[in-house]
């Protein structure tokens, strides 16, 4: 397995597990942030995080579908970031930063898998 594939897999798995855990902590009331929580945004994050874990598995198994899912997750997060930044008035700055972090990580994963596929 190439190092770029391993890095992409680890990043996707890490961000997926981290976000599922953080999202469930908020949804179940174990962690209550000191800002307004948009429940729909937390649910979105948990669902996309589960998809991230599935994508990590598909990267590991070298399925072509993984590249489509990586592009879809990156696009979805980028669109959500743009929505949160430009449209939503109730969103907390922490949510915008977290979505920016997700976009950055998924962009790296995208580049790593693209680099891996052209060699």
C-alpha positions as CSV (number, residue, x, y, z in Angstrom):
1,X,0.0,0.0,0.0
2,X,1.4,3.4,-1.0
3,X,2.2,5.9,1.7
4,X,-0.2,8.5,0.1
5,X,-3.0,5.9,0.3
6,X,-2.2,5.2,4.0
7,X,-2.2,8.9,4.9
8,X,-5.5,9.4,3.1
9,X,-7.0,6.4,4.9
10,X,-5.8,7.5,8.3
11,X,-7.0,11.1,7.8
12,X,-10.5,10.0,6.6
13,X,-10.7,7.5,9.5
14,X,-9.5,10.0,12.1
15,X,-11.8,12.9,11.0
16,X,-14.7,10.5,10.8
17,X,-14.3,8.9,14.2
18,X,-13.5,12.3,15.9
19,X,-16.6,13.9,14.4
20,X,-18.9,11.0,15.1
21,X,-17.8,11.1,18.8
22,X,-18.0,14.9,19.1
23,X,-21.4,15.0,17.4
24,X,-22.9,12.2,19.5
25,X,-21.6,13.9,22.7
26,X,-23.6,17.1,21.7
27,X,-26.7,15.2,20.4
28,X,-26.9,13.1,23.6
29,X,-26.4,16.1,25.9
30,X,-23.1,15.0,27.3
31,X,-21.4,18.1,26.0
32,X,-23.2,21.4,25.9
33,X,-21.3,24.2,24.1
34,X,-21.5,27.8,25.3
35,X,-23.0,28.9,22.0
36,X,-26.2,28.2,20.0
37,X,-26.1,24.7,18.6
38,X,-27.8,24.1,15.2
39,X,-29.1,20.6,15.6
40,X,-29.4,20.1,11.9
41,X,-25.7,21.0,11.5
42,X,-24.7,18.4,14.2
43,X,-26.8,15.8,12.5
44,X,-25.2,16.7,9.1
45,X,-21.7,16.4,10.6
46,X,-22.5,13.0,12.2
47,X,-23.9,11.6,8.9
48,X,-21.0,12.8,6.9
49,X,-18.6,11.5,9.5
50,X,-20.1,8.0,9.3
51,X,-19.7,8.3,5.5
52,X,-16.1,9.3,6.1
53,X,-15.5,6.1,8.0
54,X,-17.1,4.1,5.2
55,X,-14.9,6.0,2.7
56,X,-11.8,5.2,4.7
57,X,-12.7,1.5,4.5
58,X,-13.2,1.8,0.7
59,X,-9.8,3.5,0.3
60,X,-8.2,0.6,2.2
61,X,-10.0,-1.9,0.0
62,X,-9.0,0.2,-3.1
63,X,-12.5,0.5,-4.4
64,X,-13.0,3.1,-7.2
65,X,-16.1,4.3,-5.4
66,X,-13.9,5.8,-2.7
67,X,-12.7,8.5,-5.1
68,X,-16.2,9.5,-5.9
69,X,-17.1,9.6,-2.2
70,X,-14.1,11.7,-1.4
71,X,-15.1,14.2,-4.1
72,X,-18.7,14.2,-2.8
73,X,-17.7,14.7,0.8
74,X,-15.3,17.5,-0.1
75,X,-17.9,19.2,-2.3
76,X,-20.6,18.9,0.4
77,X,-18.4,20.3,3.1
78,X,-17.3,23.2,0.9
79,X,-20.9,24.0,0.0
80,X,-21.8,23.9,3.7
81,X,-18.9,26.1,4.6
82,X,-20.0,28.7,2.1
83,X,-23.6,28.5,3.3
84,X,-22.5,28.9,7.0
85,X,-20.2,31.8,6.2
86,X,-22.4,33.8,3.8
87,X,-26.0,32.8,4.5
88,X,-26.6,31.5,8.0
89,X,-26.9,34.2,10.7
90,X,-27.3,31.9,13.7
91,X,-24.1,29.9,13.2
92,X,-21.3,30.0,15.8
93,X,-17.8,30.9,14.7
94,X,-16.6,27.6,16.1
95,X,-18.9,25.8,13.6
96,X,-17.4,27.8,10.7
97,X,-13.8,27.0,11.9
98,X,-14.7,23.3,12.3
99,X,-16.2,23.2,8.8
100,X,-13.1,25.0,7.4
101,X,-11.0,22.3,9.1
102,X,-13.0,19.5,7.5
103,X,-12.7,21.2,4.1
104,X,-8.9,21.4,4.5
105,X,-8.6,17.8,5.6
106,X,-10.8,16.5,2.8
107,X,-8.9,18.6,0.2
108,X,-5.7,16.9,1.4
109,X,-7.3,13.5,1.1
110,X,-8.6,14.4,-2.4
111,X,-5.1,15.5,-3.5
112,X,-3.5,12.4,-2.0
113,X,-5.9,10.0,-3.7
114,X,-5.6,11.9,-7.0
115,X,-1.8,11.8,-6.8
116,X,-2.1,8.1,-6.0
117,X,-4.3,7.4,-9.1
118,X,-2.2,9.2,-11.7
119,X,1.0,7.3,-11.0
